[in-house]
Amino acid sequence: MLLKSDKTKYLLIVIILAVVIGGRIWWSAKQEKFPTITPFVPQINCSLWYQNIEREFDDANFCERNSDCKTIRLGGRYIEFGCYKFVNISTNEEELLDKVKEYDKVCAPEINKCSFPPDAVCINNKCVSDKTTN
C-alpha cells in the first residue's frame, strides 16, 4: 500500500508527464495550423496569381505610334516579372505595381539581375524595346 507521501510523489510525476506530453502535442499542432505567411494575405496559388498579373501587363501592351508607349521598370524585388514591361502610356502604372508588390510579399524571391531599361517604341501595334529595331 502506498503511503500518503508516495501518493503525492506519484501524482506529481503523472501531472508533470501530462504537462510535458500535452505541451508537445499542443506545440506540434500549433506549428501545423499556422504556417508562416504574410498576415492578412489569403493563401493563393502563386502560379495563377502570377499568370493573372502577366495577363494584365499583356493587355496593357498596345499602341499605334511610339508616343503611345512607356516602360515600367521592375527588376530588383520584382524580377520574376522581368526587368521591365512595355505598356501603353494610358496604363495605370501604380495600380499594376501595387499588384506586383502584393504578389511579391507572398510569392516572389529577391533577386536583382537588371540593367537600366531601354526606351519603348511601337512596332506592329505592340510596345517593345527600342533595341529590337537594330
C-alpha positions in Angstrom: 0.0 0.0 0.0 1.2 3.5 -0.9 1.9 6.0 1.8 0.5 9.5 1.6 3.8 10.9 0.5 4.2 8.2 -2.1 0.8 9.0 -3.5 1.8 12.7 -3.7 5.0 11.8 -5.5 3.1 9.6 -7.9 0.5 12.2 -8.6 3.2 14.9 -9.1 5.0 12.7 -11.7 1.8 12.0 -13.5 1.0 15.7 -13.7 4.5 16.6 -14.9 4.3 13.9 -17.6 0.8 15.1 -18.7 2.0 18.7 -18.9 5.1 17.8 -20.9 3.3 15.5 -23.3 0.3 17.9 -23.6 2.7 20.8 -24.3 4.5 18.9 -27.0 1.2 17.9 -28.7 -0.1 21.5 -28.5 3.2 22.9 -29.9 3.2 20.4 -32.8 -0.5 21.2 -33.6 0.2 24.9 -33.5 3.1 24.7 -35.9 1.0 22.8 -38.5 -2.1 25.0 -38.2 -0.2 28.3 -38.5 2.4 28.3 -41.3 4.4 31.4 -41.7 2.8 33.7 -44.3 2.3 37.4 -44.6 -0.6 38.5 -42.3 -3.9 39.4 -43.9 -3.0 37.9 -47.3 -5.1 35.0 -48.3 -3.4 31.8 -49.3 -3.4 31.7 -53.1 -2.0 29.7 -55.9 1.1 31.8 -56.8 1.3 30.4 -60.3 -2.3 31.5 -61.1 -1.7 34.9 -59.4 1.5 35.4 -61.5 -0.4 34.5 -64.7 -3.2 37.0 -63.9 -0.7 39.8 -63.4 1.2 38.9 -66.6 -2.1 38.9 -68.5 -2.8 42.4 -67.2 0.7 43.5 -68.5 -0.1 41.9 -71.8 -3.5 43.6 -72.0 -1.8 46.9 -71.3 0.6 46.5 -74.2 -1.0 48.1 -77.3 -0.1 51.1 -79.4 -0.4 52.9 -82.8 2.8 55.0 -82.6 5.9 55.4 -80.4 4.3 58.1 -78.3 1.7 55.6 -77.1 4.4 53.5 -75.3 6.1 53.7 -72.0 8.4 51.4 -70.0 7.6 50.3 -66.5 10.8 49.4 -64.6 10.5 46.3 -62.5 13.7 44.3 -61.7 15.0 44.2 -58.2 12.4 42.6 -56.0 10.1 42.2 -58.9 12.5 40.4 -61.2 10.1 37.4 -61.5 8.1 39.6 -63.9 11.2 40.7 -65.8 13.4 43.8 -65.7 10.8 46.0 -67.3 7.5 45.9 -69.1 6.4 47.9 -72.2 2.8 49.2 -71.9 0.5 51.8 -73.3 1.0 55.3 -72.0 -2.5 55.3 -70.5 -1.8 52.3 -68.3 -2.2 52.9 -64.6 1.3 52.0 -63.6 0.7 52.5 -59.9 -2.2 50.0 -59.9 -0.2 47.3 -61.7 2.8 47.8 -59.5 0.6 47.5 -56.4 -0.5 44.1 -57.6 3.1 43.1 -58.2 4.1 44.3 -54.7 1.3 42.2 -53.1 2.4 39.2 -55.1 6.0 39.8 -54.1 5.1 39.8 -50.4 3.8 36.3 -50.6 5.3 34.5 -53.6 8.5 36.1 -55.0 12.2 35.6 -54.3 14.5 38.5 -54.0 16.9 38.7 -57.0 18.3 41.6 -58.9 19.8 41.0 -62.4 18.6 44.0 -64.3 20.3 46.8 -66.1 18.7 50.2 -66.9 15.6 49.6 -69.1 15.6 50.6 -72.8 13.1 53.1 -74.3 9.8 51.8 -75.5 8.7 52.1 -79.2 5.7 50.9 -81.1 6.2 48.1 -83.6 3.3 46.1 -85.1 0.9 47.6 -82.5 2.9 46.4 -79.6 5.2 48.4 -77.3 8.7 46.9 -77.4 12.3 47.7 -76.7 13.9 50.3 -79.0 16.8 47.8 -79.1 14.7 45.3 -81.2 14.7 47.8 -84.1 18.5 47.4 -84.6 
